[in-house]
Amino acid sequence: PPGPPSSFLTGNLRDIPSGGEEWAQYRDLSRKHASDVIHFRVFGKHYIAINSAQAAYDLLDQRGTIYSSRPRMPMLKELMGWEWNLVLMAYGESFFAHRRIVQQE
């Protein structure tokens, strides 16, 4: 997705809206870049700002299985053996099986 140009080390740290009425600043960025989805990079991490209900529905509801997984945490999962923990599980068959068990009435 489009977004403001980033600097080498800090990325878009100075471009992320702050200081009150952030929603208006995100709206202005969305209009400036002609996109409902704006990309920021801060210290090597990628962040996405979704600026419309339709974009949120399309990305998070229609294609939720693509974007709704958890980050990879090798220290907790592989080294400490917490891959069984539902909170840390990535989306997939194992996650859905465990969630079915937890949500039984």
KEBAMI-143213 format. One record per residue (C-alpha): residue in one letter; x, y, z. Coordinates in pm, whole numbers, plus 50000, padded with zeros to 5 digits. Example, Ala and Ser with C-alpha at 12.3 -4.5 7.8 and 13.67 -1.06 7.14 Angstrom:
<zapas>
A512304955050780S513674989450714
</zapas>
This chain:
<zapas>
P500005000050000P501125035849949G502445057250229P504775085950305P508435081450210S510515068450499S513935077850631F516735052450664L516815045151037T513575057351189G511335050350891N508035069150921L508275076551294R507695113951238D504865107850990I502605088151226P499815111251344S499885122451707G498945152051921G495165150051906E492625143851633E494705115851485W491675103951290A491705136451088Q495415133251019Y494945097250899R492045109150680D494265135950526L497045110550460S494485087750298R493335115550069K496895126349989H497895091149883A494485083449724S494175050749916D492085037750205V495065017150324I498275035150425H501625018350500F504135030150762R507535015550850V509005023551191F512365008951296G511934980451047K508404970851157H505514975050915Y502224991351018I499024995150819A496365021750877I492905013150741N490905044750674S487465032750564A484845008150678Q484774991850333A488554985850333A488344971750687Y485514948350584D487364936850272L490684930750447L489644918550792D486354900950724Q486494888650366R490214880050375G490614876350751T492344842650740I495234858550548Y495764888150781S494554876151121S497374853251225R499784858651513P503424869151478R506064841951494M507534839951845P510384814551844M511494821752203L508074814452352K506864787452117E509854767152008L512404772652284M510044773952584G507564748652445W504454770652456E503204761552108W500114746052275N499004780152410L495864791852227V496834828552265L500094822652075M498814798551807A498834809151444Y495614806151246G495184771151110E493634737351180S495214733951524F493994768551630F490424761751518A490354727551689H491564742352018R489144771651992R486214747751937I487124729752260V487444762252458Q484164776752327Q481984746652404E478974754052621
</zapas>
